[in-house]
Amino acid sequence: MNGEKSLLFVSCAPALEPLLLDELKELGVKDLHVGYRGVFVDQWDWPTLYRINYGSRLASRVLLPLARFRCFDRKSLYRHIFDIDWSAYLKEGYTFAIDANVHHRELRNSLFAAQVVKDAICDQMRQRTGRRPSIDVQNPTIQLNLYIQQTLAIISFDTSGTPLHKRGYRQESVEAPVQESLAAAMLRLAHYSPDQIMLDPCCGSGTLLIEAALMATQTPPGYLRQQWGFMRHPEYSVTEWLKVRNRLDEKRQPLQPNRLFGIDINKNAVWATKTNLKAAGFGQTVEVSQADFRDYTPAIPPTLILTNPPHGRRLEDEDQLRPFYRALGDFMKHKSAKPSRGFIFTGNLELAKEVGLAASKRHVLNNGGVDSRLLEYDLY
């Protein structure tokens, strides 16, 4: 593909674009520019595409545009989609699904636009091959992405398939777990490094601890995954893919003991964390225990406290959590090493006021559509 069509788009959660840009540069990707909810890769080759999919902790998907065109109405959308040779992508037995994000005065419903694309693909395939491919929204062989903004339309091949935040280690969960890519973003904002002693006093299902362990060991975030969307692309090369994967895997190193600690008052959360740590390969090197941080003294004072405490969805929950947040501030102040840093991630700014410490920085993030803050505290 040449010209504009060669632009890769690496998508991410809102507010993570600058972090993703820096991460892609660290992965050796060049010719980048920031877009809305993602980063464009102006020049790329297939090893670069494999490397982003396998090595990015912050990306959601890597989209490879198949066509860009002006879309004025339903007929023009259908015509442009019909003109693409889908037999090159949809082999016999393959299923597909369409993820649509549409802002258009004529095509006001994303589901309707996706239906038009589906009809165009199926009609063309039936005309060319005599067969009609099936839709599978749960586990498609090919995932397509339709983006329409005003009159600009882009249809893309999703080279990630399953969203990249799904690393493969989450066997058990708790209520409102933080997404893996968001946890990785928080660790980057906290400037986490393997030599730090990190404690999560409200560890939930262990996402922050596991993402820290992956970073500390230089384990690629895709290490546990087996399937990728690019494996179904006609230009996929298993030889080139294995070269990229092996090159990144060779950088892995052991996790040093007594570096990562987690506690939670809920025994089910502790069990979930231990189960997920085992699935990720860190069951023996990350220490997790059931405890109330209000009655807990770390055996090794942490140099980094990073946590995602309960936010409170209802007013009565918020009232009950006020003393909890005050106690969390006291814990960070009195139970950490000096000097050190503490970070609290919350979507409730009223509760954040109860911490009783002055935040040195407030990092704006988005947690599943909830305007949130990662509050940074200098602890002396």
PADRENRO-410082 format. One record per residue (C-alpha): residue number from 1; residue in one letter; x, y, z. Coordinates in steps of 0.1 Angstrom, whole numbers, plus 5000, padded with zeros to 4 digits. Example, Ala and Ser with C-alpha at 12.3 -4.5 7.8 and 13.67 -1.06 7.14 Angstrom:
<sites>
{1, A, {5123, 4955, 5078}}
{2, S, {5137, 4989, 5071}}
</sites>
This chain:
<sites>
{1, M, {5000, 5000, 5000}}
{2, N, {5012, 5035, 4992}}
{3, G, {5006, 5071, 5001}}
{4, E, {4979, 5079, 5026}}
{5, K, {4967, 5043, 5028}}
{6, S, {5000, 5032, 5043}}
{7, L, {4993, 5050, 5075}}
{8, L, {4989, 5026, 5104}}
{9, F, {4968, 5038, 5133}}
{10, V, {4976, 5026, 5168}}
{11, S, {4946, 5033, 5190}}
{12, C, {4946, 5038, 5227}}
{13, A, {4923, 5050, 5255}}
{14, P, {4916, 5087, 5258}}
{15, A, {4944, 5108, 5273}}
{16, L, {4971, 5082, 5267}}
{17, E, {4982, 5095, 5233}}
{18, P, {5014, 5113, 5245}}
{19, L, {5024, 5082, 5266}}
{20, L, {5018, 5059, 5236}}
{21, L, {5039, 5082, 5213}}
{22, D, {5068, 5079, 5237}}
{23, E, {5064, 5041, 5241}}
{24, L, {5063, 5036, 5203}}
{25, K, {5095, 5056, 5200}}
{26, E, {5111, 5033, 5226}}
{27, L, {5100, 5003, 5205}}
{28, G, {5120, 5018, 5176}}
{29, V, {5090, 5029, 5156}}
{30, K, {5097, 5061, 5136}}
{31, D, {5077, 5087, 5116}}
{32, L, {5049, 5091, 5141}}
{33, H, {5023, 5117, 5147}}
{34, V, {4995, 5120, 5173}}
{35, G, {4959, 5116, 5163}}
{36, Y, {4926, 5114, 5182}}
{37, R, {4927, 5085, 5206}}
{38, G, {4958, 5071, 5190}}
{39, V, {4990, 5075, 5171}}
{40, F, {4996, 5073, 5133}}
{41, V, {5026, 5055, 5120}}
{42, D, {5035, 5072, 5087}}
{43, Q, {5060, 5046, 5074}}
{44, W, {5061, 5010, 5085}}
{45, D, {5069, 4975, 5075}}
{46, W, {5055, 4942, 5087}}
{47, P, {5081, 4936, 5114}}
{48, T, {5072, 4970, 5128}}
{49, L, {5035, 4960, 5128}}
{50, Y, {5043, 4928, 5147}}
{51, R, {5065, 4946, 5172}}
{52, I, {5038, 4971, 5181}}
{53, N, {5012, 4944, 5185}}
{54, Y, {5035, 4923, 5207}}
{55, G, {5054, 4950, 5226}}
{56, S, {5030, 4979, 5233}}
{57, R, {5016, 4980, 5268}}
{58, L, {4994, 5010, 5261}}
{59, A, {4979, 5003, 5226}}
{60, S, {4944, 4990, 5222}}
{61, R, {4945, 4980, 5185}}
{62, V, {4967, 4983, 5155}}
{63, L, {4946, 4992, 5125}}
{64, L, {4957, 4987, 5089}}
{65, P, {4936, 5008, 5065}}
{66, L, {4924, 4990, 5034}}
{67, A, {4907, 5020, 5018}}
{68, R, {4900, 5057, 5025}}
{69, F, {4872, 5074, 5006}}
{70, R, {4846, 5102, 5007}}
{71, C, {4813, 5089, 5021}}
{72, F, {4783, 5111, 5014}}
{73, D, {4755, 5086, 5021}}
{74, R, {4745, 5049, 5023}}
{75, K, {4750, 5044, 4986}}
{76, S, {4785, 5058, 4984}}
{77, L, {4795, 5037, 5015}}
{78, Y, {4781, 5005, 4999}}
{79, R, {4798, 5013, 4966}}
{80, H, {4833, 5019, 4980}}
{81, I, {4832, 4988, 5002}}
{82, F, {4819, 4967, 4974}}
{83, D, {4848, 4978, 4952}}
{84, I, {4874, 4962, 4976}}
{85, D, {4885, 4927, 4967}}
{86, W, {4873, 4909, 4998}}
{87, S, {4882, 4874, 4985}}
{88, A, {4919, 4883, 4993}}
{89, Y, {4910, 4885, 5030}}
{90, L, {4879, 4863, 5035}}
{91, K, {4890, 4828, 5027}}
{92, E, {4865, 4799, 5027}}
{93, G, {4853, 4793, 5062}}
{94, Y, {4864, 4826, 5076}}
{95, T, {4840, 4847, 5096}}
{96, F, {4841, 4885, 5101}}
{97, A, {4828, 4913, 5123}}
{98, I, {4828, 4950, 5120}}
{99, D, {4835, 4975, 5147}}
{100, A, {4820, 5009, 5137}}
{101, N, {4826, 5044, 5150}}
{102, V, {4805, 5068, 5129}}
{103, H, {4799, 5105, 5131}}
{104, H, {4779, 5114, 5099}}
{105, R, {4748, 5135, 5093}}
{106, E, {4733, 5109, 5070}}
{107, L, {4746, 5077, 5087}}
{108, R, {4736, 5086, 5123}}
{109, N, {4737, 5050, 5136}}
{110, S, {4770, 5031, 5138}}
{111, L, {4752, 4998, 5137}}
{112, F, {4734, 5008, 5105}}
{113, A, {4767, 5018, 5089}}
{114, A, {4782, 4984, 5099}}
{115, Q, {4752, 4967, 5084}}
{116, V, {4757, 4985, 5051}}
{117, V, {4794, 4974, 5051}}
{118, K, {4784, 4938, 5059}}
{119, D, {4759, 4938, 5030}}
{120, A, {4784, 4951, 5006}}
{121, I, {4810, 4925, 5016}}
{122, C, {4786, 4896, 5015}}
{123, D, {4771, 4907, 4981}}
{124, Q, {4805, 4910, 4965}}
{125, M, {4817, 4877, 4979}}
{126, R, {4785, 4859, 4967}}
{127, Q, {4789, 4875, 4933}}
{128, R, {4826, 4866, 4930}}
{129, T, {4828, 4832, 4947}}
{130, G, {4792, 4820, 4950}}
{131, R, {4795, 4819, 4988}}
{132, R, {4784, 4842, 5016}}
{133, P, {4807, 4847, 5046}}
{134, S, {4792, 4845, 5080}}
{135, I, {4793, 4871, 5108}}
{136, D, {4807, 4861, 5142}}
{137, V, {4807, 4891, 5166}}
{138, Q, {4822, 4870, 5195}}
{139, N, {4852, 4854, 5179}}
{140, P, {4856, 4864, 5142}}
{141, T, {4884, 4852, 5120}}
{142, I, {4887, 4887, 5106}}
{143, Q, {4880, 4919, 5126}}
{144, L, {4873, 4950, 5105}}
{145, N, {4870, 4986, 5117}}
{146, L, {4849, 5013, 5101}}
{147, Y, {4856, 5049, 5110}}
{148, I, {4836, 5078, 5095}}
{149, Q, {4840, 5114, 5105}}
{150, Q, {4819, 5138, 5085}}
{151, T, {4826, 5127, 5049}}
{152, L, {4859, 5109, 5055}}
{153, A, {4856, 5071, 5058}}
{154, I, {4883, 5046, 5065}}
{155, I, {4878, 5008, 5065}}
{156, S, {4906, 4990, 5083}}
{157, F, {4919, 4955, 5089}}
{158, D, {4923, 4950, 5126}}
{159, T, {4958, 4934, 5129}}
{160, S, {4953, 4929, 5167}}
{161, G, {4921, 4909, 5167}}
{162, T, {4914, 4906, 5204}}
{163, P, {4921, 4940, 5220}}
{164, L, {4957, 4943, 5231}}
{165, H, {4948, 4950, 5268}}
{166, K, {4937, 4914, 5270}}
{167, R, {4971, 4900, 5279}}
{168, G, {4959, 4865, 5288}}
{169, Y, {4966, 4864, 5325}}
{170, R, {4933, 4876, 5339}}
{171, Q, {4917, 4843, 5351}}
{172, E, {4898, 4859, 5380}}
{173, S, {4884, 4893, 5386}}
{174, V, {4868, 4916, 5411}}
{175, E, {4843, 4944, 5408}}
{176, A, {4854, 4973, 5385}}
{177, P, {4889, 4961, 5377}}
{178, V, {4913, 4986, 5361}}
{179, Q, {4921, 4977, 5324}}
{180, E, {4956, 4964, 5319}}
{181, S, {4967, 4991, 5295}}
{182, L, {4955, 5018, 5319}}
{183, A, {4974, 5001, 5347}}
{184, A, {5005, 5002, 5325}}
{185, A, {4999, 5039, 5318}}
{186, M, {4998, 5046, 5356}}
{187, L, {5031, 5028, 5361}}
{188, R, {5047, 5049, 5334}}
{189, L, {5033, 5081, 5349}}
{190, A, {5047, 5070, 5382}}
{191, H, {5081, 5064, 5366}}
{192, Y, {5081, 5029, 5380}}
{193, S, {5115, 5011, 5378}}
{194, P, {5125, 4975, 5388}}
{195, D, {5147, 4987, 5417}}
{196, Q, {5118, 5003, 5435}}
{197, I, {5099, 4986, 5463}}
{198, M, {5063, 4989, 5453}}
{199, L, {5032, 4982, 5474}}
{200, D, {4995, 4982, 5464}}
{201, P, {4974, 4984, 5496}}
{202, C, {4941, 4978, 5477}}
{203, C, {4954, 4953, 5451}}
{204, G, {4920, 4940, 5439}}
{205, S, {4927, 4914, 5412}}
{206, G, {4964, 4923, 5410}}
{207, T, {4965, 4942, 5377}}
{208, L, {4989, 4969, 5388}}
{209, L, {5012, 4943, 5404}}
{210, I, {5012, 4921, 5373}}
{211, E, {5018, 4950, 5349}}
{212, A, {5047, 4961, 5371}}
{213, A, {5061, 4926, 5371}}
{214, L, {5059, 4925, 5333}}
{215, M, {5077, 4958, 5330}}
{216, A, {5104, 4949, 5356}}
{217, T, {5112, 4917, 5337}}
{218, Q, {5109, 4932, 5303}}
{219, T, {5083, 4906, 5294}}
{220, P, {5064, 4916, 5263}}
{221, P, {5027, 4923, 5271}}
{222, G, {5017, 4899, 5244}}
{223, Y, {5039, 4870, 5258}}
{224, L, {5009, 4849, 5269}}
{225, R, {4988, 4855, 5238}}
{226, Q, {4985, 4829, 5210}}
{227, Q, {4964, 4846, 5184}}
{228, W, {4966, 4879, 5165}}
{229, G, {4946, 4894, 5138}}
{230, F, {4976, 4898, 5115}}
{231, M, {4979, 4860, 5113}}
{232, R, {4949, 4860, 5090}}
{233, H, {4962, 4888, 5067}}
{234, P, {4974, 4875, 5033}}
{235, E, {5008, 4892, 5037}}
{236, Y, {5015, 4876, 5071}}
{237, S, {5049, 4859, 5073}}
{238, V, {5053, 4835, 5101}}
{239, T, {5091, 4836, 5097}}
{240, E, {5092, 4874, 5102}}
{241, W, {5068, 4872, 5130}}
{242, L, {5089, 4847, 5149}}
{243, K, {5120, 4868, 5145}}
{244, V, {5103, 4898, 5160}}
{245, R, {5088, 4877, 5189}}
{246, N, {5120, 4859, 5197}}
{247, R, {5140, 4892, 5196}}
{248, L, {5117, 4907, 5222}}
{249, D, {5115, 4875, 5243}}
{250, E, {5153, 4874, 5246}}
{251, K, {5153, 4906, 5267}}
{252, R, {5133, 4889, 5295}}
{253, Q, {5150, 4887, 5329}}
{254, P, {5140, 4873, 5363}}
{255, L, {5120, 4893, 5387}}
{256, Q, {5140, 4902, 5418}}
{257, P, {5124, 4891, 5451}}
{258, N, {5111, 4915, 5477}}
{259, R, {5102, 4942, 5452}}
{260, L, {5065, 4939, 5446}}
{261, F, {5039, 4936, 5474}}
{262, G, {5001, 4936, 5475}}
{263, I, {4975, 4935, 5502}}
{264, D, {4937, 4936, 5502}}
{265, I, {4911, 4933, 5530}}
{266, N, {4889, 4911, 5508}}
{267, K, {4899, 4874, 5507}}
{268, N, {4883, 4869, 5473}}
{269, A, {4905, 4897, 5459}}
{270, V, {4936, 4881, 5473}}
{271, W, {4927, 4848, 5458}}
{272, A, {4920, 4865, 5424}}
{273, T, {4954, 4883, 5426}}
{274, K, {4973, 4851, 5434}}
{275, T, {4955, 4832, 5406}}
{276, N, {4963, 4859, 5381}}
{277, L, {4999, 4862, 5393}}
{278, K, {5003, 4824, 5388}}
{279, A, {4989, 4826, 5353}}
{280, A, {5013, 4855, 5345}}
{281, G, {5043, 4835, 5358}}
{282, F, {5049, 4855, 5389}}
{283, G, {5032, 4834, 5415}}
{284, Q, {5064, 4828, 5435}}
{285, T, {5080, 4863, 5433}}
{286, V, {5052, 4887, 5442}}
{287, E, {5041, 4887, 5478}}
{288, V, {5003, 4891, 5484}}
{289, S, {4984, 4887, 5516}}
{290, Q, {4950, 4894, 5531}}
{291, A, {4952, 4924, 5554}}
{292, D, {4936, 4958, 5562}}
{293, F, {4962, 4985, 5554}}
{294, R, {4949, 5004, 5585}}
{295, D, {4964, 4977, 5607}}
{296, Y, {4993, 4967, 5585}}
{297, T, {5030, 4976, 5587}}
{298, P, {5051, 4966, 5557}}
{299, A, {5081, 4944, 5565}}
{300, I, {5100, 4964, 5539}}
{301, P, {5089, 5001, 5537}}
{302, P, {5079, 5008, 5502}}
{303, T, {5095, 5035, 5480}}
{304, L, {5064, 5035, 5458}}
{305, I, {5028, 5032, 5468}}
{306, L, {5004, 5029, 5439}}
{307, T, {4968, 5019, 5443}}
{308, N, {4933, 5020, 5428}}
{309, P, {4910, 5022, 5459}}
{310, P, {4871, 5019, 5458}}
{311, H, {4856, 5051, 5443}}
{312, G, {4820, 5048, 5455}}
{313, R, {4792, 5048, 5430}}
{314, R, {4765, 5061, 5452}}
{315, L, {4763, 5089, 5477}}
{316, E, {4760, 5066, 5506}}
{317, D, {4791, 5047, 5494}}
{318, E, {4809, 5080, 5492}}
{319, D, {4801, 5088, 5528}}
{320, Q, {4813, 5055, 5540}}
{321, L, {4846, 5058, 5520}}
{322, R, {4856, 5092, 5535}}
{323, P, {4873, 5078, 5565}}
{324, F, {4888, 5051, 5543}}
{325, Y, {4906, 5077, 5521}}
{326, R, {4917, 5096, 5552}}
{327, A, {4933, 5064, 5565}}
{328, L, {4949, 5058, 5531}}
{329, G, {4966, 5092, 5533}}
{330, D, {4978, 5084, 5568}}
{331, F, {4991, 5050, 5557}}
{332, M, {5011, 5066, 5528}}
{333, K, {5025, 5092, 5551}}
{334, H, {5036, 5070, 5580}}
{335, K, {5043, 5035, 5565}}
{336, S, {5064, 5044, 5534}}
{337, A, {5101, 5048, 5532}}
{338, K, {5114, 5084, 5532}}
{339, P, {5116, 5099, 5507}}
{340, S, {5091, 5081, 5485}}
{341, R, {5061, 5087, 5463}}
{342, G, {5025, 5077, 5465}}
{343, F, {4998, 5075, 5438}}
{344, I, {4961, 5072, 5442}}
{345, F, {4939, 5066, 5412}}
{346, T, {4903, 5077, 5416}}
{347, G, {4872, 5088, 5397}}
{348, N, {4858, 5106, 5427}}
{349, L, {4875, 5140, 5432}}
{350, E, {4855, 5146, 5464}}
{351, L, {4869, 5115, 5480}}
{352, A, {4904, 5125, 5469}}
{353, K, {4901, 5156, 5491}}
{354, E, {4899, 5133, 5521}}
{355, V, {4934, 5120, 5516}}
{356, G, {4948, 5149, 5537}}
{357, L, {4979, 5153, 5515}}
{358, A, {4987, 5179, 5489}}
{359, A, {4990, 5163, 5455}}
{360, S, {5022, 5174, 5437}}
{361, K, {5007, 5164, 5403}}
{362, R, {4972, 5155, 5390}}
{363, H, {4974, 5133, 5359}}
{364, V, {4941, 5133, 5339}}
{365, L, {4930, 5099, 5328}}
{366, N, {4898, 5082, 5315}}
{367, N, {4886, 5050, 5331}}
{368, G, {4860, 5034, 5309}}
{369, G, {4844, 5068, 5302}}
{370, V, {4848, 5081, 5338}}
{371, D, {4869, 5112, 5341}}
{372, S, {4896, 5102, 5366}}
{373, R, {4928, 5114, 5382}}
{374, L, {4961, 5098, 5391}}
{375, L, {4971, 5119, 5421}}
{376, E, {5008, 5120, 5429}}
{377, Y, {5021, 5127, 5464}}
{378, D, {5057, 5134, 5475}}
{379, L, {5062, 5116, 5508}}
{380, Y, {5089, 5130, 5531}}
</sites>
